[in-house]
């Protein structure tokens, strides 16, 4: 212990060493054995290592968040077609791609007997009415196969674009060079 004090004293007296005094104090403090005094009451030396009662913690007083499942079906894509909008939704519960219209295309001159051509096209593509996924809004759905390459999604996008064009969406023009 005498060596460390002598070394600390020499470092503290070096005029070129700016931090010598601080280092000497630190070395002396490290050389002195810790006392067995109890800590001051109300003071926590390191709060992360001190056990606390769960009744006094913040987490005990905060209510846990309720689990909210994702919406089913959930939106994937949509296309605006004049005053109507065509949406492509994915229903995990039904296991299907669902196409919905913001407004029924069977308005005006079209009836249940004389349906709009877009509804006939959906039926021809294999889509059936009644896929709502639990939200009660209905839709034209087609069950997907578990194709790892996503051909069901590609096919659903093609039908979505075709349906949007049939009810008034402008056709996409290719880029001109």
N, C-alpha and C positions, 0 to 999 in steps of 0.2 A: 504494500500500500504506500510505503514511503517513496518507492520509485515512481509511481504514477503521479504523486503530488509534486515531486521534484520536476518531472517531465512537464506537468501542467504549468508549473511556475515558470519554467524556461520558455514555454510557448507563449505564455501571457506576457512575458517581458520582451519579446521580439518586436521591434518597432515596425518591421515590414509586414507583419501578419495582422491584417485588419480584423479577422475573426478569431484570433488567438484567444482572447479573453473568454469569448463565448464557448469555444471548444474546451478550454480548460475547465470551465464551470461544469460543462456536461460530463467530462471525464471524471471529475471529482464526485459528481452526483451518482454516476454509475458505479463507482468504487465503494460507496457507502452502502452497507446492507440495508434492505428495506425494514422498516419498523413494523411491528405487529399491532399498530393502533387501529381501532375500528374506524371505518369511513364516517364522514360527517353525515348525520341523518338528513334525508331529503335530497341527497346528492347521489347521482348514479354515475359511476366512473365511465362505464361503457354500456350504454343501454341495450346494445345488440346481444350482449352476453348475460344480462341480468334477467332472471325469470320474472315474469309478471303474472298476476292473477288474471284469468281470462275475463272476469267480470268487470275489470277496469280498463280493458283494452278498447280501442276504437272499433276494431273489427267486430267485437261482440255486440256493440250497439248499432251497427249498420245492418240493415236488412239485406239478405242475399237477393241478387237479381233473379227474377223469374225467367226460366228458359222460354224463349219465344221461338217456335219453329219457323223455318223459312216459309214464305208464301208458296202455295202450290195451287195452280201452276204459276211459275214465275216468268217474267218477260224476258225475251231473248232478242227479238228484233221487231221493228214495225215500219210500215211504209204508209205515207199519207197519200190518199187517193181522192182528190178534190175535197169534198166535205166529209168524207169517210176516212177511216184509218183501219188498216189490216195489221193484226198483231200475230206474231209467232211466239208461242209460249211453250215451255217445257214443263210437263207434269211428271214429277218423280212418283207421286202416289198412283197415278194411272199408268205410268210407264209409256207415255205417248207424247207426240208433238201435237200441239193444239193450235188451231187457227181461229181467231176471233175477229169479228168486225165491230167497229165502234157503233155503227148503225146497221140494222138489217138491210141487206141488199134487196130483199123482197118487199119493196115499198113502191107505191105508185101503180104502175101497170102490171106488176108482178104479183101473183098470189101463190097459195100453196099448190094449186093445180098447175099453174103456169109459172114455174120457178125461174128465177134469174139464172142466166147461163153460168155464172160463177159457182152457184150451188150444184148445178149438174156436173160441172168440172170436178168439184171436190169429191162428189160421190164416185165419179169415174176413177179418180186417183186413189180410192180406197179409204177416204175420210168418212167418218160417221158422226152424227150429231149426238151430244150428250156427255162429252168429256168436260167435267167441271172441276175435278180435283178437290172437291169439297167446298169451293167458294160459292157455288150455286149460280154462276153466271153462264154456264154452258159453253159450248164451243165445238168446232169440227176437229175431231182428233183421229190420229192414226197411231196405233201401237208401234213401238220401235222394236227392232231386234237388237240384240247386244253385239252389234257390229263394231269391232275395235277401230275401224277406219273412218267411222262417221258418215257412212253413205246415207243413213237415215236422215241426219241433219242436213246434208247437202240436198237431198230430195225434198225435204220440208221447205227449205229456202227457195227452191225452184218453184214449188207450188205456191208459196207466199207471193213471190214476184209475179207469177202468172195471174193469181187472184187479184192482186192490186192493179195490174194492167187492165183486167176485165172490168173493174168497177171505176176506172178513170184515172189511174196513176199514169203520169207521162212515162213513155218508154225511155230507158237509159240509152244514151247515144254513146257509141265507142269513141275513143279519142282519135282525132285526126292528126296526122303527122305533119 
